[in-house]
Amino acid sequence: MKFLPVSLAIDGRWALLVGGGRVALHKARILSGFGCRLTVVSPSFADGFEELGCTLLHKPYEVGDVAGATLVYACTGDATLNATIRDDCRAARIPVSVCDSPDLCDFISPVIYRLDNVTVSVSSDGLDVRRSIRIRDRIRRLIEDGILSTN
């Protein structure tokens, strides 16, 4: 699949993340940094969610949970449940990202580096995240070493 890189204005909008593990926590930290109103649904949560200021719903996912969301992330670690969430989102016309399954995604999240009002994102269309991270980290070093200016 090929994904079009875009920047979404999510400040103040409602995003839903389903899953409470390590991968979900990583996504929640990123989303929290961009000002959305984040709700996370999971029967249990990894340490660190409480610090993010998002709404935590301690329960299993239900179909109605996606209603009204601007976008949804499915990060449950359960392929069947993630596919169900994707189907529910598509029926509701809500864009969904299914972590670790680019073929099920309407969008993917690139790796990012943010400095002030400049955001650099790198994507491999979800096929080689480690490569994207290496490239992002090279760009970060160039900026931090003053070789590449953000002015």
C-alpha positions in Angstrom: 0.0 0.0 0.0 1.0 3.6 -0.5 0.0 6.2 2.1 -0.3 9.9 1.3 1.6 12.0 4.0 -0.7 14.6 5.5 -0.7 16.7 8.6 -4.0 16.6 10.5 -5.3 19.3 12.8 -6.4 17.3 15.9 -6.1 20.0 18.6 -9.3 19.8 20.6 -10.7 16.9 18.5 -11.6 13.6 20.0 -9.4 10.5 19.2 -10.0 7.0 20.5 -7.3 4.5 21.2 -8.2 0.9 21.9 -5.6 -1.0 23.8 -3.7 -0.5 27.0 -0.3 -2.1 26.4 3.2 -0.7 25.6 2.4 0.0 21.9 -0.8 1.8 22.8 1.1 3.8 25.5 3.6 5.0 22.8 0.8 6.1 20.5 -1.0 7.8 23.4 2.1 9.8 24.3 2.4 11.0 20.7 -1.3 11.9 20.4 -1.2 13.7 23.8 1.5 15.9 22.5 -0.7 17.2 19.7 -3.6 18.4 21.8 -6.4 16.0 21.0 -8.9 14.9 23.5 -7.9 11.3 23.9 -9.9 8.4 25.3 -8.3 5.0 25.8 -10.4 1.9 26.1 -8.9 -1.3 27.6 -9.6 -3.8 30.4 -6.1 -3.0 31.8 -3.4 -0.4 31.3 0.4 -0.3 31.3 2.1 2.0 33.8 2.3 5.5 32.4 -1.2 6.1 31.0 -2.3 7.9 34.2 0.4 10.6 33.6 -1.0 11.6 30.2 -4.2 13.3 31.2 -6.4 11.3 28.9 -9.7 9.6 29.7 -9.1 5.9 30.6 -12.1 3.5 30.2 -11.4 0.3 32.1 -13.5 -2.0 30.0 -13.4 -4.3 26.9 -14.0 -2.6 23.5 -17.6 -2.4 22.3 -18.9 -1.4 18.9 -20.4 1.9 20.0 -17.1 3.1 21.4 -16.0 4.6 18.1 -19.1 6.8 17.6 -18.1 10.4 17.2 -14.3 9.9 17.1 -12.3 12.0 14.7 -9.8 9.1 14.3 -9.2 5.7 15.9 -6.1 3.7 16.7 -6.5 -0.1 17.3 -3.5 -1.3 19.3 -4.9 -4.3 21.2 -2.4 -7.0 20.2 -5.4 -9.2 19.2 -5.6 -9.4 15.4 -9.3 -10.5 15.5 -10.3 -7.6 17.8 -8.2 -5.1 15.7 -10.0 -6.3 12.5 -13.4 -5.8 14.3 -12.4 -2.3 15.3 -11.4 -1.6 11.7 -14.7 -2.9 10.4 -16.7 -0.8 13.0 -14.7 2.3 12.0 -15.2 1.8 8.3 -19.0 1.3 8.8 -19.0 4.6 10.8 -16.7 6.3 8.2 -14.0 7.0 10.8 -10.4 6.7 9.7 -8.6 3.9 11.6 -5.0 2.9 12.1 -4.4 -0.7 13.1 -1.0 -0.9 14.7 1.4 -3.4 13.0 -1.1 -4.1 10.2 -0.7 -1.5 7.4 -3.0 -3.5 5.2 -5.9 -2.8 7.6 -5.1 0.9 8.0 -6.8 3.9 6.5 -3.8 5.9 7.7 -0.5 5.2 9.4 1.5 7.3 11.8 5.0 8.2 10.6 7.9 8.5 13.0 8.2 12.2 13.9 10.7 14.8 15.2 9.2 18.0 16.4 11.0 21.2 17.2 8.9 24.3 17.9 6.5 24.7 14.9 8.5 22.4 12.6 7.5 18.7 12.4 9.5 16.3 10.3 7.9 13.0 9.6 9.4 9.9 8.0 7.3 7.0 6.7 8.1 3.7 4.9 4.4 3.0 4.2 4.4 0.9 7.4 6.8 -1.6 5.9 10.1 -0.8 7.7 9.6 1.3 10.8 13.2 0.7 12.0 14.5 2.3 8.8 12.2 5.3 9.2 13.4 5.7 12.8 17.1 5.7 11.6 16.3 8.3 9.0 14.4 10.5 11.5 17.3 10.2 14.0 19.8 11.3 11.3 17.6 14.4 10.6 17.4 15.1 14.3 21.2 15.0 14.7 21.6 17.3 11.7 19.3 19.8 13.2 20.7 19.5 16.8 24.3 19.8 15.4 23.4 22.9 13.5 24.1 21.4 10.1 20.5 21.7 9.1 18.6 24.8 10.1 14.9 25.0 10.9 14.9 28.8 10.5 
